[in-house]
Structures are given as structure tokens and as C-alpha cells.
Amino acid sequence: MARKSLREQILNAGLRVLYRSGYMGSGVRDIVAEASAPQGSFTNHFESKEAFATEVLDRYFEHTKKLVAEALDDKTLTPRERLRRYLDITTGRLAAANFSRGCLIGDFSLEAAPHSELLRKRLAAIFLEWRKPFAACIAEGQKIGEIPSTFDATELADFLLSSWEGAILRMKVERSPAALERFKAIAFQTVFRGDK
């Protein structure tokens, strides 16, 4: 009788450990201990910690894309309202963790990218993919005159994501939503101001 694979269990445990302790602060021993799995199970399924972290990051991004779709695909809202909705959904999730956890994409960008070319390249690809629905929403808002057309929609999408990630990092330091609320207030009164 074949033994049950612990791959999913290790990936789920790894997400918790990497979120809690970061890429550099998490060892394979920590991950398998969280998963209640023998260390050999890790090496049977993953060629390295780096490859494992890439899979965890991809899972996290899949979840993030669902949150993006929840907000940006809601056609009952205007494009500007959809952008704000995404930031509010994210703020709610961060509040549920008492503002102690941030975004794994941002955390890995800060911590792992300088040490892992594999993760750096995957993060670069994630940011390119992540900005597409935001750029489309912004372009729609610009087309109807709801969002100023001073800057290209793709540039604004990059600005939104990069600035939001910076606000999340500051939030983690302060354990407070102040940086998030400050960003939303300033961004929606300037760059994304409603002219209609």
C-alpha cells in the first residue's frame, strides 16, 4: 500500500512558516516540523528550499488574483470604486491579522530577491502579471473620464502596486493601519481623483 503524499501538507505548513518567519528566517526543519512530516518528505517533493518557496509564492499569488478579481471584476462599481474596493478588501485582511502580517509578494521582494535569482525572476513576472488587471481598470476609468489621463494606465498600475506594497511594509512596522489609510486618502485625492 502506497504511503500518502505529504506534499500538500508541507506546502500549506510552509506558507504559514514563511509568512511568520520570512524566507531567510525559515529553515526546512521549521517547515517540516510545522507540517508534522519527516524531513525526507521535503526532499522527496522539492529539490531545494528555493524551489519550494517559489511554489508557495505561486499559491499565494493565485489567492491574491482571486482578491483582485473580486474587486476589479465587480461591474456594479465604477473603475475608480473598484480600485478602492481592492485596497479596502486588502486592508480588511491585514486588520484580521492585527496588522502584523503583510503581503508575501512584498516580503519576498524585500528579503529573498537579493539572495535568490530564481525567486527574483519569479517575483518580477508576478508584478508584470499583477499589474495587468489594474492597468485595464485604470484605462477604463480614463476612457470615461473618471480617472485623469495624465499618466499611462500601466504606469499608474505600477505606481499603485509599488506604493501600496510600501504602505504595507510601513503598516507592519507600526502595527497600525495609518500608512494604508494615508496612501488611500492621498492617492484618491490626487492621482486617482474623481473628476466626474
C-alpha positions in Angstrom: 0.0 0.0 0.0 1.4 3.4 -1.1 2.1 6.0 1.6 0.0 9.2 1.5 1.9 12.1 0.0 2.6 14.9 2.4 3.3 17.4 -0.4 0.1 19.5 0.2 0.6 19.4 3.9 4.2 20.6 3.6 3.2 23.4 1.2 0.4 24.6 3.5 2.7 24.5 6.5 5.4 26.3 4.5 3.1 29.2 3.7 2.4 29.6 7.4 6.1 29.4 8.4 7.3 31.7 5.6 4.6 34.2 6.4 5.5 34.2 10.1 9.3 34.0 9.9 10.2 35.1 6.4 12.3 33.4 3.8 15.7 33.8 5.5 14.3 33.0 8.9 12.6 29.8 7.9 14.5 26.5 7.6 13.4 23.2 6.1 13.3 21.8 9.7 10.9 24.6 10.7 8.7 23.8 7.7 8.6 20.0 8.3 8.0 20.5 12.0 5.0 22.7 11.2 3.7 20.1 8.8 4.4 17.2 11.3 6.3 15.5 8.5 9.7 13.8 8.3 12.5 15.8 6.7 12.8 13.2 4.0 9.3 14.1 2.8 10.5 17.6 2.0 13.5 16.4 -0.1 11.3 13.8 -1.8 9.0 16.5 -3.2 11.2 19.6 -3.5 14.6 20.0 -5.0 15.5 22.9 -2.8 14.1 25.5 -0.3 14.3 28.0 -3.2 12.1 25.8 -5.4 9.7 25.2 -2.5 9.4 28.9 -1.8 8.6 29.5 -5.5 5.7 27.1 -5.3 4.5 28.7 -2.0 4.7 32.1 -3.7 2.7 30.9 -6.7 0.0 29.6 -4.4 -0.1 32.9 -2.6 -0.3 34.8 -5.9 -3.2 32.6 -7.0 -5.1 33.6 -3.9 -4.1 37.3 -4.5 -5.5 37.1 -8.0 -8.9 36.0 -6.6 -9.0 39.0 -4.4 -8.1 41.2 -7.4 -10.9 39.6 -9.4 -13.4 40.0 -6.5 -12.8 43.8 -6.6 -11.9 44.6 -10.2 -14.5 42.4 -11.9 -17.4 43.9 -10.0 -19.0 45.9 -12.8 -21.6 47.3 -10.4 -18.9 49.7 -9.3 -17.1 52.3 -11.4 -13.4 51.7 -12.2 -12.3 54.1 -9.5 -14.6 52.5 -6.9 -13.2 49.0 -7.9 -9.6 50.1 -7.3 -10.6 51.5 -3.9 -12.5 48.3 -3.2 -9.4 46.2 -3.7 -7.4 48.3 -1.3 -10.3 48.1 1.2 -10.5 44.3 0.9 -6.8 44.0 1.5 -7.0 46.4 4.4 -9.6 44.2 6.0 -7.5 41.1 5.6 -4.5 42.9 7.1 -6.7 44.1 10.0 -7.7 40.5 10.7 -4.1 39.7 11.4 -3.8 42.8 13.7 -1.6 44.5 11.0 1.3 42.1 11.9 1.4 40.2 8.6 1.9 41.9 5.2 2.0 40.6 1.7 4.2 37.6 0.9 5.0 39.1 -2.5 6.3 42.3 -0.9 8.1 40.4 1.9 9.9 38.1 -0.6 10.7 41.1 -2.8 12.5 42.7 0.1 14.1 39.7 1.7 14.5 36.9 -0.8 15.1 38.6 -4.2 18.7 39.7 -3.3 19.6 36.1 -2.4 17.8 34.1 -5.0 17.8 34.7 -8.7 15.0 32.1 -9.1 12.7 34.0 -6.7 13.8 37.4 -8.1 12.8 36.4 -11.6 9.5 34.8 -10.4 8.7 38.0 -8.5 9.4 40.2 -11.5 7.0 38.1 -13.5 4.4 38.2 -10.8 4.5 42.0 -10.7 4.1 42.2 -14.5 1.0 39.9 -14.4 -0.4 41.5 -11.2 -0.5 45.0 -12.8 -2.5 43.9 -15.9 -6.0 43.9 -14.4 -5.2 47.2 -12.6 -4.0 48.8 -15.8 -7.2 47.6 -17.6 -9.4 49.0 -14.8 -7.5 52.3 -14.8 -7.6 52.6 -18.6 -11.4 52.0 -18.4 -11.6 54.8 -15.8 -9.5 57.1 -18.0 -11.7 56.4 -21.1 -14.9 57.5 -19.3 -13.0 60.5 -17.7 -13.3 59.2 -14.2 -9.5 58.9 -13.7 -7.1 61.6 -15.0 -5.2 60.6 -18.1 -2.0 62.4 -17.1 -0.1 59.1 -16.9 -0.3 55.9 -18.9 -2.6 53.3 -17.3 0.2 50.7 -17.0 2.5 53.3 -15.2 -0.3 54.1 -12.8 -0.9 50.4 -12.1 2.8 50.0 -11.3 2.6 53.1 -9.1 -0.4 51.8 -7.3 1.0 48.3 -6.6 4.5 49.6 -5.6 3.2 52.3 -3.3 0.6 50.0 -1.7 3.4 47.5 -1.0 5.4 50.2 0.6 2.4 51.2 2.7 2.0 47.6 3.8 5.7 47.4 4.9 5.2 50.6 7.0 2.0 49.2 8.4 3.9 46.1 9.6 6.5 48.2 11.4 3.8 50.4 13.1 1.3 47.6 13.6 -1.3 50.2 12.6 -3.5 50.9 9.5 -2.3 54.6 9.4 0.1 54.1 6.4 -2.6 52.3 4.5 -5.3 54.9 5.1 -2.8 57.7 4.3 -2.0 56.1 1.0 -5.6 55.7 0.1 -6.5 59.2 1.1 -3.7 60.8 -0.9 -3.9 58.6 -3.9 -7.6 59.0 -4.4 -7.4 62.8 -3.9 -4.6 63.2 -6.4 -3.5 60.6 -8.9 -6.9 58.7 -8.9 -9.1 61.7 -8.1 -12.6 61.5 -9.5 -13.2 64.4 -11.8 -16.8 63.4 -12.5 
